[in-house]
Amino acid sequence: MTTPFPTEPQVSVLMPTYGQCHFIRRALDSLLAQSLDAWEAIVIDDGSPDDTGGVVASFLPDPRIRYRRLPHNTGLGNALNCALDLARAPLIACLPSDDVFYRDHLASLCATLHAHPGAALAYAGARHHYNREADGLIPGTALQLVQCMYRRSELRWADRDELESDDLERLFWSRLRTQGSFTGSGRVTCEWTSHPAQRHKLMQEPEGGINPFRQHYRVREPLRFHTTVGNLIDEVAQYRAMRARPPTPAAADGLNILLAGELAYNADRVLALEERGHTLHGLWMRAPYWYNTVGPLPFGHVRELPFGRWREAVAQLRPDVIHAQLNWQAVPFCHQLMLAPPGVPFVWHFKEGPFICLEKGTWPQLLELFELADGCIFSSPEMRDWFDTVLPGLSTSKPCHVLDGDLPKASWFGEARTPLLSAVGEGECHTVVPGRPIGLHPHTVGELAAQGIHLHFYGDFTQGQWRQWIADARKLAPRHLHLHANVDQSRWVEEFSRYDAGWLHAFASTNGGELRRANWDDLNYPARMATLAAAGLPMIQRNNEGAIVATQSLSRRLGTGLFYDSIAHLGALLRDRPRMDALREQAWSQRAQFTFDAHVPELLTFFRRVVEAAGAHQARRHGAPVS
């Protein structure tokens, strides 16, 4: 005879789930096998795109299991809070749908809490990464949901409006600690499963990040996002004014533009097109890196096309032009989009980098993008000329244009400068490197210190990847190396204008003026150029006279470069105050050239030229075999 289940549960087991129909059977089966059977399970399906509901349905004949589906993803915190609102038991446990309870897990944690009446939470040991075990905290993490049981209270988890983080201390445990101590059971009774789609892996740079997270969970709104390895990203504050303003009325000659691929770092630049009365749509590559911005875009005013049926959506939209971009990760999808009917004028805009496409095996698709696109945009004149050595005659065979693809929006270029650090104190020179100190070896930092030149290194996430460099450089320059946190766009001018000059990548070119010998350092415009330009900083570069170097050519044309032959020579240049004052003013006067807005009129003219000339290329493109 079957024993009926207790009518009043001792433990409410919360199961938030999203897109894990292939895991959830195992999790629920482990719950059914518990030695303590006085539990209830509340499954909150947070808008899963898969058949989670169908899988859970086979478990619902057990009256202890309840299922609720939310219409779209709302975040871990809200899913847990929804489950808490439905919970009836005095004790709360959590079973993420990709994790596993061992047989005595609930019984062991209940016994631990009963033995420690002053404890707010009991935690188990866990097996992790297949065959490792931890008696309590898993190394490098906070307490995981699957490990924990706590006493129910009015406390709730931080929801998405407040914060998205992989740090459960920030989301809830720190709040619960005000209610009592945390105590361990001393037994390994659960399993924390390791797989690529774990939430913390999708969140943490460099494998994850805000863009992989946004795409995976289909997040529609701007995020407050702070992981255990990165900086706080507050898109809510950053883009509030952009989202709040009404859409720009369509211009009489406004274009319907489909932005495709990814938008890299300064994604909100595209609003400069919308602000001139052009309508923007978005269709994005899958599996972005943390720096590949994809939609839904947090600043609004770009209408998203559904990826699941993108061919149908593009055919229905029939935009005036497709602007496909930007870096090597987007090549496969943009190539696929280019070859798909229905023959909309297609512009391929490429920045970084052809050598990576060679290495990653996407070189054939990259070449076809240049060959078969109706128009091409190159990030620098040198990049255009280099591709003419790969595909002879490319730049004269169709409409072509030159535009750095990752320029920021002009609205971030404030006018208030900060007094120079070198104007006070000992009067030594102060230089800045935002991002990786490429080409600045520890011994170079020591040479700078000997010249009385300070180096200010910005970006605490980057610093975490350069720990040994920092340690070695500090031994040689203990007073002259300074570390600073990341600075967002709104503070570029205020923060960086205090420095005498800023570093681009430091390298000695070896191409000797022969374009075929040029490498990526020679052809690239580093993203930091615009950051330094915003603050009106002269850009420090090796003097590569006689070589083909894109940054050198641009800086000489605009008069914004500080070119050195040796560190001693650089010291002399920086100490020449009248010359440096004049150079800073020249750099300040050229700031607009490093904004996307300044180049929009020419870009729109180019788009119209592509549309007019597209017919012949359309026929050729759709007769081409798919690589």
C-alpha positions, 0 to 999 in steps of 0.5 A: 500500500502506498503511503500518502504524502504529508499534507503540510510540507516541511521544505519548499524546494524552489526550482528556477529554470530557463532553457534547460529541458535536457537537464530538468528530468534529472533534477526532478528525479533526484527530488523524487528520490529524497529520503525526506518526502515532506516537501513541495516543489515550485518550478518557475519557468522563466520564459524558456524558449524550449520544451521545458513545460512539456518535460515538466508535465510528466511530473505534475501528477505528483501533487507535491510539484507545481509549475508556473510559466512566466511569459518572458525571462525576468531574471533569477531574482524575480523567478526565486521571488515568484517561487517564494511567494507561492511557498508554504513550508517554513524551510526553503531549499533551492534546486536549480534545474541543472543540479542534483540532490543526493538522497539524504540532502533535504533530510541532512539540511533539515537536521542541521537547522534543527540542531542550530536554532540560531542559524538562518541557513544550512549548507551542504558540501557539494560535488562539482566539476564532475569528480571534485568535492567541497565540504562547504564553499566551492573554491572561487564561488559564493555558496551555490543555490543547490547547497543551501536551505534557509528559514523562510522570512519576508526577505526577497532576492534582488531582482533584475531592476536592482542588479544582475550578478553571479555573486549570490552574496549580493543578490541575497545571502548578505541580506539573510546573514542579518537573520542569523549564522550560516552553518555547514552540515559537513556532508556532501549531499548535492552536485553543482553541475558544470556546463557551458550554459551555466548562468555564471559562465554566461555572465563572467568575462572573458568567456561570458559578459553582458552581451552573451548574457543578454542574448542567451536570456533574451533580455529586453531592458537595460541592465544593472550588471556587475559580476565578480570579475568585472566592473559595474555596468549601469545601462539604466543610468547610462542610457536613460535620456536616450530611451526616454526621448521620443523617436525622431520623426521620419525624414522625407528621404529617410532610409530604412536601415537594417543593422546586422552582425554586431556593434562592438564597443560604442554601439549607441553611435547608431542613434546618430542615424536615427536622430537624422530621421532614418529608421533602424532595425537590428538583426544580430549574430549568435554567440557574441563575445563580451565586447560584441554588442548585440540586441535588444539594444539597451538604448532603444530606438532600434527595432529588433528582428526575430532571429528564429525566422530572420529570413522571413523577417528580412523579406517582409521588411525589405529595408533600403540597405543592410549595414552588416558589421563589424568584427571577425566574429560576425563574418559567418552570420553576415556572409549567410545574410548576404547570400540569402534572398531577397537581394536587398542592397548589402554593405559590408563594414569590416574593422577587426581583423583579417588575420584572425579570419585566416586563423579561425578558418573564415577567410573564404567567407570574408573574401566573399563578403568583400567580393559580393557586397554591393558596397564596402566600408574599410576602417582605414585607408591602409586597410582598404589598400591592403585588401586591394593586394588580396582582391586586386581592383576591389576598391574600384569595382564598386562603391567603397568608403573609409570609416572607422567602424567603432567611433563613439557618439558625439554626446559623450565628448564633454567640454570641461577639461581637468587641470593637468597633473603635471602642473602641480607637485613635482611637475613630472609628466603624466601619461595614460594607457586606457586598456592593455599596455601593448608594447609597454614592457616592464623595463619600458615602465622603468625607463619612463620612471627614469625620465620622470614620466608616470604611467596611469593604467586604466581598466581593473578587469584588464589589470586582472589579466596583467598581474605579472606585468604589474608586479614586474613593472612595480619593482622597476617603477614603484612611484611611477605606475598607477592603477585605476578602475575603468572609466565609462564614456560620460567621464572620459573628458573629466578623467583623461584630460588631466594627463599630458598625453595618452599611449596608443599601441607601442610597436616598431613597424617592420613593413618598410613601406611595403603594404603586403608586409603590413601586420595588424598593428600597422593597419589597425585603429585601436579603439582607445584612439577615440577615448584619448581624442575625447579628452584632447590628448596627444597620442604617443606612438613610436616614430615609424617613419618610412613604414605604412602605419594607419595610426601614424598617417592619421595622426600626422594628417590631423597633427595629433601625434607625439612621435618618439624614437626612444624613451629619452627622446619622449621625455624631452618632448613631454618636458617641452611645455610650449610645444606640448600646450600647442599639441594639446590644443591641436588635439582638442580642435580635432576631437570631432573627427573621432565621433561617429556623428561627424561622419554620418552625412558622408555615410548616408551619401555612400548608402544612397550611392550603393542603393543606386548601383546595387542592381548588377551586384545583386544578380552576381551575388545570388548566382554565387555558390554558398561557401 
